[in-house]
Amino acid sequence: MFLAIALSLCMALDVALGQVYPVEIINYSGPPDEFLNIVIIGDGYTDIQQDKFINDVRYTVNGFLNQKPFSDFREMINVYAISVISAETGASNNPDQLIDNYFGSSFWSYGIERLLVAWHYARITSVLNENTPFYDQGAIIVNDPRYGGSGGQFSVFTTHVQAIELFLHEFGHSFADLADEYWAGEQYAAEKTNMTRDNNPETIRWKYFLYNNGIGIYPHEESPTWYRPHQSCKMRFLGSPFCDVCSDKIENDIIAMVSGENQGLPIAFFGANKLVVDKGTEVNFYDFSINRPENWEWTFEGGTPGSSTEQHPVVTYEEAGSYSVSLKTVNSFGESLFEREMYITVNLPSDTWLIDYSDKVIIYPNPAGDYLIIDHDQVVIPSRYKIFNTLGMAVKEGIVEENIIVSGLPPGIYFIRIKVNNTFVTKKFIKE
């Protein structure tokens, strides 16, 4: 796990970052390379529903961590929430006619009404890798009160009144690779921890648990050659506890992911709970570095304080603009520096008079080949830029220079946002 984390974080340092989102810590036990990291992202939450998203996650995670076996390992688990804005609330009713939620969550997947699948898989992996590259298990909470969910690589569940139970059940699939203990169909039958064709007490997978706490060899009525270990496990009935067989698998998988060993040089990484704020708003910054940093050196452009040595500092911004943040982490093996440019945006007050500089800034050639040139009137001072694709993902950013190299961008339509004096100018261009 540690090599994978290190490679993911190094990639985050070496390549242009994609879209970044606010990250909130829901349950914190320690550095991400030493604990199980669960990251929950929201689908179908609009811009005015982001507080609801955080509240929904807190409620669900609290119930999740209060049930065994997770309650026994609460201090080994980190849980984070990434706030992602959807244009429409809820989930689709047809995977062939998706609504404008961000991750494409839809009921009636594969013809089953309650089977809720998030179809924009690439977006899920992009958001997780760009914002929490250390994640061990991702999950999607869908802002829809109807009953539904799915397992697979990522757990998906709704805000139904049984949201906690849905999350626990689907997490059993995604994290521990547990089978359903109700009969889901021949296409889902497979040899797993809690499912087998072997009914020999001497060789069955759960032989060491037999005849204790209800563990037995129970045939599926619909297909009697397949067996389950319990008649009332959470993998069969929501509201029941996990049986001993399933609990043991979850416990072992958690333990396998937890380590107290230092792997060498620190690798710095961080997030924040707000990225766009009004003047005077506090922003919580979170250290997500790995390999046990012993010291933290933060720098906050435009922030108060402008620097900090705390692990998780709180910063206030008083002037409108876009500001960079950097973190240097240090341990006995060395140091590591990570910086996000134009990371925090502070809005101007709504009654502030803004000068429109759009006619004073020109970009060419358009369509562009290998480079863009930003031409401007002498009265304006462009300083930084950020380029977005049509999905709203930032694909390149930097300081305005004579030529902006865009040769590495795939052909398509892009938008370049240029910081000019105390405001921004956005221009569209085509990359050939």
Phi, psi and omega in degrees: 000323186290323178296318180298319178297314181298316180296318180297316181292322178297319177299321179297330180280329191268339183245162178296131182288144174277208183293130176254148183227161175296140179236132178242139174276125179262318175217124184239124177248334180162190184306142186297336180280356183245359185221165174286129184245111177256128181239125182249129177242154185254144174233141182079019175254117180282180184297328180272003181248016183288327174294322176298319178303310181297319179295319178298319180293314180301315180299312183293315182294323178300315177294322178300312184282351178265001177250143177288146006273357187293329178298331179283346184237018184307322183279006175247008188237129168257139175231131180235154176235130177252122183273114180239131184270130172257151177284332179233151180272153174085196182237159177286164174257356183211118180296346177270353178224069185290142171279179185269051166272163194286321186258008174069034181291135182212138168286177178059028175290136182055030175078010181247121187303313186281351183281101185260117183237138173267108192277339180275071186300318182298325179292321179299309182295324179295313181297316180294314184290327182279332186252328179219068185297350180269004188298145174259323180217126177260153178214151179239121173261126185255129185282071181213130185282354181284159182281128177177160178177179175196160176262232184087198182299323179240136176284135178235133179205159183260180177269023175308160181300341176259030184305318181299313180294321177299314180298314180300314181296311182292327176295325176302321176293304191290319185274312187256002179057041179276148177273158168294141177260359161270166181275109182269346182130154183301328182292342180258357181284131180197159175289113179220178181309319186244026177207133182199161171267348184279118179248020179273117182301337181279338186236352184299151186305324184255034183300328182283351180253354188303138171068021172235136176053039174083003179285128179210204178234097190247120179286147170287125183301323183286338180208084192295355177273355175252144187232150175238162185271346187211155180267348184213055178268157178301335178284358172245313183233123173296143181098340175275159174283164170294138176289169184299324181295312180291320178300318181297320179295316179297314180301314181296323179291323176295311181301322181296338183263356184254131179211150178251014184274140173275132184263001178124222182306140175291153172237111187283141176197151180205168174216178179214153183277348176218138178245336177235119188223164170271163179302137178087359182277138176279140176240128176269121176259140184237128175281121177245023183290158179242170180070041169049066172301147178254339179220148180233132178234099181266148171229127183241100175298125177076003185259164174233111003286165179277346178207162181201151173247010176283156179288318182233080185281162175243130187229144177244143179241131186249346182240140180295148179146183176244133191230147178271155176225139177226153178222126171249125177250147186224137166220189186293344180271341182151207184219165181213142182239133175227135182225140172243120180274145180050044188279317181253127177249125179254121182287150169285149174304149185298337182264009180283133179279121181255138173275132178274111182260009188299327181277355180258359179237128181234138173245142178201162352290153179216105013294152182256150176256269182265343185207162172240147173243132176257114178255142186209157175291153182296340183284343181254153181231089177290135184241313182226163179218159172215133182253133181241146171273183185287350174272358181085009181272132176288126183246346179196145177206162179167194179272138179294121177236181183301314177237132174258117184284124179235014183298334182278355181276139175296154177302144179156189180262136181223163175234133178249123178258122185246127176281121183232116183052245183251021180214191183230149173239131180245131180232145175262142175216162179250131176262121179277000000 
